[in-house]
C-alpha cells in the first residue's frame, strides 16, 4: 500500500475514533486468497499487540474474525465476561493491552461485499453503544479497501500466469 493510501486510512480511522470517543482502533483488509484479515492501520496499540494479532481468520475467536464471519457488528461489552476473550485475558495483560470493550463491524461496499473490518476499543466496559455514527467515513474506508483487495487479486492472478 502506498503512503497516500495509508495516510488516508489513518486519517479516516482518527475521525472514527474521535466520533466514538476513544483512542484505540484498527482497520483490517480482507485477503480472499489467504482467507485472512490483516491490519492495514491502527492507533493506540503496542507493536507487540499488532504483531500478535496482525492476521486473523473469519469466524475465529477475535471480535474482528467473528464480525467478518457473520457479516454483522459484534459488540463485546466487557472482555473479562466474554467467553472467547476470557481464555486470553492473561495473555492480553502480558501485552499490556488496555481495553475492556470492543465494537467490530464489517466494512461493506455499496453492493454489500465484505472488504474489511473496522474495530474500536474502549478502556472501560461499555453498555451504551452508538450504531452507525460514521456511515460516510465507513463508506470511504470501504472504497479504499475494495481497491486494495482488487489490486491484490490482480497481482495474484498475474503472478500465477
HELIX and SHEET records of a PDB file:
HELIX    1   1 UNK A    3  UNK A   20  1                                  18    
HELIX    2   2 UNK A   47  UNK A   52  1                                   6    
HELIX    3   3 UNK A   63  UNK A   70  1                                   8    
HELIX    4   4 UNK A   83  UNK A   86  1                                   4    
HELIX    5   5 UNK A   89  UNK A   94  1                                   6    
HELIX    6   6 UNK A  135  UNK A  160  1                                  26    
SHEET    1   A 6 UNK A  55  UNK A  56  0                                        
SHEET    2   A 6 UNK A  36  UNK A  43 -1                                        
SHEET    3   A 6 UNK A  24  UNK A  31 -1                                        
SHEET    4   A 6 UNK A 114  UNK A 122 -1                                        
SHEET    5   A 6 UNK A 101  UNK A 108 -1                                        
SHEET    6   A 6 UNK A  74  UNK A  76 -1                                        
END                                                                             
